[in-house]
Amino acid sequence: MKLYYSPGSCAMAPHIAATESGVKLDLVKVDLRAHKTENGDDFYAINPRGYVPLLELDDGTRLTEANVLVQYIADENPDGGLMPKDRLGRTKMQSALAFVATELHKGFGPLWDPSAPAETKAAAKTKLGKRFDEINGTLANQQYIAGNEFSAVDAYAFPVINWANFHQIDLKQWPNIAAYMQRVSARPKVQEALKAEGLM
Ligand SMILES: N[C@@H](CCC(=O)N[C@@H](CS)C(=O)NCC(=O)O)C(=O)O
C-alpha cells in the first residue's frame, strides 16, 4: 500500500494507524504548495482535490478521507486493536472520528487559510478552545480519547491537535491534553511515524 502524505499533516493519521497495526506503507511525499509528488508527478492527477492523505491499495484502488483510512487500516488488521469489534463500540468510535474530522480538523481550517480575516481566525480559536475543553474533560478520567487503550481516534486526533503549536494555541491551558500529547508522542510506533516523516 502506498500513502501519499505531507509531513505533520492529517495524513499522519493513517500513517500512525499503519505503524500501530504493524503495516508497512510505501510513503510518497507531496509538496502541498506545488501539488507535486517527490517524483515530480502532478498530485492533482492523482487526487483532483489536491489533498493528502490518499491511500493507494496494491490493486490501484485509491481511497481518501483521513477518518475513513484509519478505519480501513484498522479493519484490515484487527490484531492491531484500533477499532472495536462490536457494533456499538464501532459506532462510538466512528462518532469520535467524525468529531475529529468535522470539529477539530476542519475547525483549524481558517487558521491555515492566509486569506481568512483576523476575526474569523479568532472565532475559530474560540470554537476550538471549547472542543479542547471537552476533550480535556474526557482525558481527566482516561489515558486516551476512547478509553484507556490507544485506538483509531488517537491516530487522527494526535496530528490534528498538534497543529495548535503552529497557531499560538498553548496546549498547557488544557493540562490533560498536554499530557496526552506527550503520552501519544512517546509511543514507539508513533515515534516510528514521526521519524519516517522527518519530524524527529
Ligand atoms: N477531507 C479530507 C481533507 C484532507 C486535508 O485537509 N488535507 C490537507 C492536509 S491536512 C491538504 O492536503 N491540503 C492541501 C490543499 O488544501 O491543497 C480528509 O479528511 O482527509
The ligand as a Tripos MOL2 file, in Angstrom:
@<TRIPOS>MOLECULE
LIG
   20    19     1     0     0
SMALL
NO_CHARGES

@<TRIPOS>ATOM
      1 N1        -11.4200   15.8440    3.5950 N.3       1 LIG1
      2 C1        -10.0350   15.4850    3.6210 C.3       1 LIG1
      3 C2         -9.2210   16.7570    3.8970 C.3       1 LIG1
      4 C3         -7.7490   16.4560    3.9010 C.3       1 LIG1
      5 C4         -6.9250   17.7370    4.1310 C.2       1 LIG1
      6 O1         -7.4010   18.7140    4.7170 O.2       1 LIG1
      7 N2         -5.6600   17.6640    3.7080 N.am      1 LIG1
      8 C5         -4.7600   18.8170    3.7810 C.3       1 LIG1
      9 C6         -3.5650   18.4870    4.6550 C.3       1 LIG1
     10 S1         -4.0200   18.1700    6.3520 S.3       1 LIG1
     11 C7         -4.2440   19.0890    2.3790 C.2       1 LIG1
     12 O2         -3.8610   18.1640    1.7000 O.2       1 LIG1
     13 N3         -4.2350   20.3430    1.9300 N.am      1 LIG1
     14 C8         -3.7390   20.6910    0.6270 C.3       1 LIG1
     15 C9         -4.6220   21.6430   -0.1100 C.2       1 LIG1
     16 O3         -5.5450   22.2230    0.5150 O.co2     1 LIG1
     17 O4         -4.3860   21.8270   -1.2860 O.co2     1 LIG1
     18 C10        -9.7730   14.4420    4.7100 C.2       1 LIG1
     19 O5        -10.4670   14.4750    5.7300 O.co2     1 LIG1
     20 O6         -8.8910   13.5900    4.5300 O.co2     1 LIG1
@<TRIPOS>BOND
     1     1     2 1
     2     2     3 1
     3     2    18 1
     4     3     4 1
     5     4     5 1
     6     5     6 2
     7     5     7 1
     8     7     8 1
     9     8     9 1
    10     8    11 1
    11     9    10 1
    12    11    12 2
    13    11    13 1
    14    13    14 1
    15    14    15 1
    16    15    16 2
    17    15    17 1
    18    18    19 2
    19    18    20 1
@<TRIPOS>SUBSTRUCTURE
     1 LIG1         1 GROUP 0 **** ****
